[in-house]
């Protein structure tokens, strides 16, 4: 638990330092705003990709466990429920319904 707090503190400090460095760097305000906007979009896209990867991993593990326990009869509907829940949590994330089942 203490390691998690230390890591979280380091990440928060790094983010605050990066933000302060960008805001205090010499440059035109319009350039700084454009740079921040681009970095923000990039970070959001990266996060969406990671969320989709996590959803796929969880769904695959759910399917594997469900198939072992129930013979796979309800595994596809469980996958769709998992993806539906994930899409409500991250509504802007690209759809993962076109991925094939593994």
N, C-alpha and C positions, 0 to 999 in steps of 0.2 A: 504494500500500500504506500509506503514512504517513497519507493522508487517511482511510482506513478505520479506522485505529487511533484517530485523533483523534475521529472521529464516534462510534465505539464508546465511547470514554472519556467523551464528553459525554453520551451516552445513559445510561451507567451512573451517572454523577454526578447526572444529573437524576432518575433512578429512586431513587437513594439519598436525595437531598434530599427528594423527595416522600414517601418512606416515613418519614424522620425527622420531617418536618413533621406528618404525620398522627399519628405515635406521640407526639410531644411537644406537640401542640395540647391546649389545655384542653378537657376534655369527659369524659363518663363513659366508662368502659372498655367497657361494653356497646355504647354508641353507636359508639365507635371500631371495635370488632370488626365490628359490623354494616356500617359504612361500608367497611371493608377487604374484607369478604366480598363486598359488592355490586360494588365496583370490580374485584375479582379475577374474579368471574363475567363481568362486562362485558368485561374484557380478554381472557379466554379465548374468549368468544363472538366478539369482534372478530377474534382470531387465527384461529379456525376459519374464519370467513368469508374472510379473506385467503388462507388455505391452499387453500380450495375454489376461489377465483378463480384462484390460481396453478396449481392442478391443471387447471382448465378451459383456461387459456391454453396450458399445456404440451401438453395433450392435443390442442387444436386445431392447434397448430403441428406436432405429431407427425403428425396426420392429413394436414395439408396437404403436409408433406414426404414422407410415405409414399405419398400419392396421386400426387405428381409422379414419384416414383422407381419405383413398382410398379404404377401404374394403379389403386390403391385396393382391390385384392383382399383384403388382410389388414388394412385400416385399422380396421375395427370391432373386431376381436379385439385389435389393438394398443391401442385406446382403452380397452377393458375391462381389459387388463393394467395400463395406466397408472393407471387409477382404483383397481384392486384394490391396487396397491402403495401408492398415496396413502392409501387407507383403513386399511392396516396401519400407516402412519406416523402418522396422526391418527385413531385409532379412534373418538373421540367426535364427529368432524366429521359434519355431515349428509351424506347420500348425494347424489352428483351424477349417479347413473345415470339419473335421470329427465330430465335436460337433453337437449335435442335436439342433434343433431350439426349443426355449422355448416358 
